Amino acid sequence: MQKQQYFLQSAEIDNALKALEESSGEKVYRSAGPLLIETTKDASEKKLKEDKELSETRVKMLEKQEKKMIEKLDELRTEIQGMMKPPGSS
């Protein structure tokens, strides 16, 4: 679920970066809660790229956690299956 949210956030950032590239002005506005704050195009681009990098890092971290959990689940499944075998069977 979180992984999907970060993918969506990354896609939104890509769209914002594309819109920023197509923008002709140097001044842009960014949302800060209920306010719009005036900032420069360069500052906004830098912030968006940092946010995208953070999102991608979080996705990688979640993927590593997911992989570890799957490995642990496989280990436990094997252990439980071994415990469920009747004595004397191979």
Short mmCIF file of the C-alpha atoms (twelve columns), coordinates in Angstrom:
data_MODEL
# 
_entry.id   MODEL 
# 
loop_
_atom_site.group_PDB 
_atom_site.id 
_atom_site.type_symbol 
_atom_site.label_atom_id 
_atom_site.label_alt_id 
_atom_site.label_comp_id 
_atom_site.label_asym_id 
_atom_site.label_seq_id 
_atom_site.Cartn_x 
_atom_site.Cartn_y 
_atom_site.Cartn_z 
_atom_site.pdbx_PDB_model_num 
ATOM 1  C CA . MET A 1  0.000  0.000   0.000   1 
ATOM 2  C CA . GLN A 2  2.740  2.453   0.960   1 
ATOM 3  C CA . LYS A 3  4.769  1.374   -2.035  1 
ATOM 4  C CA . GLN A 4  1.877  2.245   -4.336  1 
ATOM 5  C CA . GLN A 5  1.535  5.662   -2.665  1 
ATOM 6  C CA . TYR A 6  5.206  6.384   -3.301  1 
ATOM 7  C CA . PHE A 7  4.846  5.304   -6.942  1 
ATOM 8  C CA . LEU A 8  1.898  7.682   -7.323  1 
ATOM 9  C CA . GLN A 9  3.821  10.474  -5.611  1 
ATOM 10 C CA . SER A 10 6.729  9.919   -7.980  1 
ATOM 11 C CA . ALA A 11 4.395  10.098  -10.993 1 
ATOM 12 C CA . GLU A 12 2.881  13.352  -9.684  1 
ATOM 13 C CA . ILE A 13 6.369  14.787  -9.249  1 
ATOM 14 C CA . ASP A 14 7.225  13.797  -12.835 1 
ATOM 15 C CA . ASN A 15 4.113  15.637  -14.039 1 
ATOM 16 C CA . ALA A 16 5.025  18.699  -11.979 1 
ATOM 17 C CA . LEU A 17 8.584  18.693  -13.343 1 
ATOM 18 C CA . LYS A 18 7.263  18.456  -16.888 1 
ATOM 19 C CA . ALA A 19 4.868  21.361  -16.275 1 
ATOM 20 C CA . LEU A 20 7.721  23.339  -14.753 1 
ATOM 21 C CA . GLU A 21 9.869  22.757  -17.849 1 
ATOM 22 C CA . GLU A 22 7.076  24.023  -20.071 1 
ATOM 23 C CA . SER A 23 6.570  27.090  -17.901 1 
ATOM 24 C CA . SER A 24 7.954  30.283  -19.383 1 
ATOM 25 C CA . GLY A 25 8.101  32.379  -16.214 1 
ATOM 26 C CA . GLU A 26 10.766 32.368  -13.542 1 
ATOM 27 C CA . LYS A 27 8.314  32.731  -10.668 1 
ATOM 28 C CA . VAL A 28 6.120  29.822  -9.647  1 
ATOM 29 C CA . TYR A 29 3.888  29.053  -6.687  1 
ATOM 30 C CA . ARG A 30 4.036  25.995  -4.503  1 
ATOM 31 C CA . SER A 31 1.496  24.749  -2.036  1 
ATOM 32 C CA . ALA A 32 2.307  24.947  1.655   1 
ATOM 33 C CA . GLY A 33 -0.787 23.691  3.414   1 
ATOM 34 C CA . PRO A 34 -3.632 26.075  2.617   1 
ATOM 35 C CA . LEU A 35 -1.208 28.710  1.286   1 
ATOM 36 C CA . LEU A 36 0.506  29.275  -2.032  1 
ATOM 37 C CA . ILE A 37 4.074  30.483  -1.650  1 
ATOM 38 C CA . GLU A 38 5.915  32.321  -4.418  1 
ATOM 39 C CA . THR A 39 9.265  30.771  -5.273  1 
ATOM 40 C CA . THR A 40 11.645 30.524  -8.203  1 
ATOM 41 C CA . LYS A 41 11.461 27.954  -10.940 1 
ATOM 42 C CA . ASP A 42 14.945 26.652  -10.051 1 
ATOM 43 C CA . ALA A 43 14.127 26.292  -6.349  1 
ATOM 44 C CA . SER A 44 10.921 24.428  -7.155  1 
ATOM 45 C CA . GLU A 45 12.707 22.115  -9.568  1 
ATOM 46 C CA . LYS A 46 15.392 21.363  -6.974  1 
ATOM 47 C CA . LYS A 47 12.761 20.627  -4.308  1 
ATOM 48 C CA . LEU A 48 10.769 18.368  -6.637  1 
ATOM 49 C CA . LYS A 49 13.889 16.408  -7.611  1 
ATOM 50 C CA . GLU A 50 14.796 15.942  -3.938  1 
ATOM 51 C CA . ASP A 51 11.254 14.759  -3.193  1 
ATOM 52 C CA . LYS A 52 11.386 12.326  -6.119  1 
ATOM 53 C CA . GLU A 53 14.712 10.923  -4.945  1 
ATOM 54 C CA . LEU A 54 13.290 10.477  -1.439  1 
ATOM 55 C CA . SER A 55 10.245 8.690   -2.858  1 
ATOM 56 C CA . GLU A 56 12.401 6.356   -4.921  1 
ATOM 57 C CA . THR A 57 14.596 5.611   -1.896  1 
ATOM 58 C CA . ARG A 58 11.531 4.730   0.163   1 
ATOM 59 C CA . VAL A 59 10.259 2.424   -2.586  1 
ATOM 60 C CA . LYS A 60 13.620 0.617   -2.643  1 
ATOM 61 C CA . MET A 61 13.564 0.302   1.146   1 
ATOM 62 C CA . LEU A 62 10.035 -1.137  1.064   1 
ATOM 63 C CA . GLU A 63 11.033 -3.581  -1.678  1 
ATOM 64 C CA . LYS A 64 13.946 -4.816  0.471   1 
ATOM 65 C CA . GLN A 65 11.623 -5.235  3.465   1 
ATOM 66 C CA . GLU A 66 9.116  -7.076  1.288   1 
ATOM 67 C CA . LYS A 67 11.822 -9.434  0.017   1 
ATOM 68 C CA . LYS A 68 13.029 -10.183 3.569   1 
ATOM 69 C CA . MET A 69 9.470  -10.871 4.727   1 
ATOM 70 C CA . ILE A 70 8.861  -13.264 1.820   1 
ATOM 71 C CA . GLU A 71 12.095 -15.112 2.604   1 
ATOM 72 C CA . LYS A 72 11.134 -15.381 6.277   1 
ATOM 73 C CA . LEU A 73 7.650  -16.580 5.333   1 
ATOM 74 C CA . ASP A 74 9.161  -19.283 3.116   1 
ATOM 75 C CA . GLU A 75 11.429 -20.396 5.972   1 
ATOM 76 C CA . LEU A 76 8.509  -20.581 8.382   1 
ATOM 77 C CA . ARG A 77 6.360  -22.451 5.845   1 
ATOM 78 C CA . THR A 78 9.098  -25.038 5.373   1 
ATOM 79 C CA . GLU A 79 9.525  -25.378 9.130   1 
ATOM 80 C CA . ILE A 80 5.788  -25.820 9.720   1 
ATOM 81 C CA . GLN A 81 5.479  -28.361 6.912   1 
ATOM 82 C CA . GLY A 82 8.352  -30.302 8.466   1 
ATOM 83 C CA . MET A 83 6.597  -30.272 11.829  1 
ATOM 84 C CA . MET A 84 3.352  -31.516 10.298  1 
ATOM 85 C CA . LYS A 85 4.878  -34.658 8.739   1 
ATOM 86 C CA . PRO A 86 3.953  -37.805 10.630  1 
ATOM 87 C CA . PRO A 87 6.810  -39.408 12.568  1 
ATOM 88 C CA . GLY A 88 8.713  -41.982 10.579  1 
ATOM 89 C CA . SER A 89 7.858  -40.573 7.146   1 
ATOM 90 C CA . SER A 90 10.522 -39.135 4.947   1 
# 
